């Protein structure tokens, strides 16, 4: 999660967070990759939502 801390520092400098459209683009790609690896869409979504939320939490701590 060190990368999340770095992103938080950049976010603090630029005063913006990752756009929702970008998140959906990334998630769509991960769902397709997960399907190729015989992972259910539901599983991939749960895992990446958890990772995304933790990343947001860490970025917000850096910004404060």
C-alpha positions in Angstrom: 0.0 0.0 0.0 3.0 2.3 -0.2 1.9 3.3 -3.6 -1.4 4.6 -2.1 0.6 6.8 0.3 2.5 8.2 -2.7 -0.7 8.8 -4.6 -2.0 10.6 -1.5 1.0 12.9 -1.6 0.4 13.7 -5.2 -3.3 14.2 -4.6 -2.5 16.6 -1.8 -0.4 18.6 -4.2 -3.0 18.6 -7.0 -6.2 18.7 -4.8 -8.1 16.0 -6.6 -9.0 12.3 -6.3 -9.2 9.5 -8.8 -12.2 10.0 -11.0 -15.1 7.5 -10.9 -14.9 6.8 -14.6 -11.2 5.7 -14.2 -12.2 3.4 -11.3 -14.8 1.7 -13.4 -12.4 1.3 -16.3 -9.9 -0.4 -14.1 -12.5 -2.6 -12.4 -13.8 -3.7 -15.8 -10.3 -4.7 -16.9 -9.8 -6.7 -13.7 -13.1 -8.5 -14.1 -12.1 -9.6 -17.6 -8.7 -10.7 -16.3 -10.4 -12.5 -13.4 -12.7 -14.4 -15.8 -9.7 -15.6 -17.8 -8.4 -17.0 -14.5 -11.7 -18.7 -13.7 -12.5 -16.2 -10.9 -16.1 -15.1 -10.5 -17.0 -11.5 -11.2 -18.4 -11.1 -7.7 -15.1 -12.2 -6.2 -13.1 -9.9 -8.3 -15.4 -6.9 -7.5 -15.2 -7.7 -3.7 -11.4 -7.9 -3.7 -10.8 -4.8 -5.7 -13.4 -2.8 -3.8 -11.6 -3.6 -0.6 -8.3 -2.7 -2.1 -9.7 0.5 -3.5 -11.3 1.5 -0.2 -8.1 0.9 1.7 -6.2 3.0 -0.9 -8.7 5.8 -0.5 -8.4 5.7 3.3 -4.6 5.9 3.1 -4.7 8.7 0.6 -7.1 10.7 2.8 -4.8 10.3 5.8 -1.9 11.7 3.8 -4.0 14.6 2.5 -5.0 15.6 6.0 
